[in-house]
Amino acid sequence: MSEFRVPKLNNNDSAYVLLEWLAEDGAAVRAGDPLVTVETSKAVEELAAEEAGVLRRLLQAGAECVPGQAIARLLARGAEATDAEPGVEPGAGHSPGTAPDAAMPGDIVITAPARKLIDELGVSPDEIRALGRKVVRRADLEHLAAGGSREAPPPGGPAEPGRSPTPGLPAIRGGEDRKEPDGGAAGELISLSLAQLRTAEVVERSRREIPSAFTLVNVDVTDALPLTRDLTRRLRALVGLPELVVKAVGGLLDAFPLFFAAPAEGLRARRATAADVGVTVDVGRGLFIPVVRDAGGRSLAEIARDLTGFRRTALEGAFRESDLRGGVITLTLHTHDGVAVATPIVFPGQTCALALTAPRSEVVQDGAGFAVRKVCGLGLSYDHRFVNGREAAKFLAAIRTALETPGHFTT
């Protein structure tokens, strides 16, 4: 007999949600067979059996679990009948304080955060069934917290008044009173999603531990913009300024190793073996930072397909932890119209983060007359213990030169 334990999936979460069992209790499984899906604050991870055996579940779907916790056993054939836990009927395993599946509507799985909100709001079984989901998460129910429609929100549809239009971002919760310091009228409390709470922890840690500085340059992208349209047609993949920046950054690993390094003990830095560039993706379902692997050694077409795939995955909410792990530098995208300057945080474990803003029109003198050019902002936040302003300016200048020289990019 061996215990099946939850591995540590990331450094941000102290607990996960056991989302769904993929193998039946009592089933004979082989090494490598998928057993269970576990939800972190950013991704859904599928866990597989490390060896063969008969599965005996110790925790039900919807319960929380922590890294290192045994959630199942893999028994030798013939041993399963004698290995039931005291007080837990084989096949019905559930943690203390967690209602068994029989208490749920039909075969619907309800995660622990969703169950808590159901209790707070008094959601009926009929309303849960009306959601039409096999697995009910907190985000599926948050529209009810604002006193909105008791009907299921259409996936991707318009938000009800008072509801966060973005699943995974703050939602309004009612029924809680608080007094304002000045004695004014009380306002409704806003609860943050698990994903946003994890983001808050990372931001607080960055501000607390990393003495960052910031440098900004303007980049003339007048010629780069028509290039992206031409490349999109030729490569049959969406190419924009973010794709060009990722490719340009990837080519600077050898010239600027400290910009891709990981801080180590004794104010030393560990050199990166490849330019793995994290790129922010936010399509209205929360902020994710998937990683483009080896941006310096891959073609622009491959990078473009990666970023297109990331946007699609973000819409589906189906990132795996492996998609989000291992970035050595981060590119944050602030490409909404009107954004002129953005200062990214330096993520723990990295020394630099870039910010790209939206192109904007700028009038410049051209000989005896004037011309209009397209300009975007390219900012760099950097850990001042490892990088100084002079090197930061040179790094940004190298990226600017690439973007202002269309012939620099090859497919």
Secondary structure as UniProt FT lines:
FT   STRAND          2..5
FT   STRAND          16..21
FT   TURN            25..26
FT   STRAND          28..29
FT   TURN            31..32
FT   STRAND          34..39
FT   STRAND          44..48
FT   STRAND          53..57
FT   TURN            61..62
FT   STRAND          64..65
FT   TURN            67..68
FT   STRAND          70..75
FT   TURN            77..78
FT   HELIX           80..82
FT   TURN            86..87
FT   TURN            90..91
FT   TURN            96..97
FT   HELIX           101..103
FT   TURN            106..107
FT   STRAND          109..110
FT   HELIX           112..121
FT   HELIX           125..130
FT   STRAND          135..136
FT   HELIX           138..145
FT   TURN            146..147
FT   TURN            155..156
FT   TURN            161..162
FT   TURN            167..168
FT   STRAND          171..173
FT   TURN            181..182
FT   STRAND          189..191
FT   HELIX           194..209
FT   STRAND          212..220
FT   TURN            222..223
FT   HELIX           224..235
FT   HELIX           241..250
FT   TURN            251..255
FT   HELIX           257..260
FT   STRAND          262..264
FT   TURN            265..267
FT   STRAND          268..270
FT   STRAND          277..279
FT   STRAND          291..292
FT   TURN            293..297
FT   HELIX           300..316
FT   HELIX           321..324
FT   STRAND          329..334
FT   TURN            337..338
FT   TURN            348..349
FT   STRAND          352..357
FT   STRAND          360..366
FT   TURN            367..368
FT   STRAND          369..383
FT   TURN            384..386
FT   HELIX           389..403
FT   HELIX           406..408
//
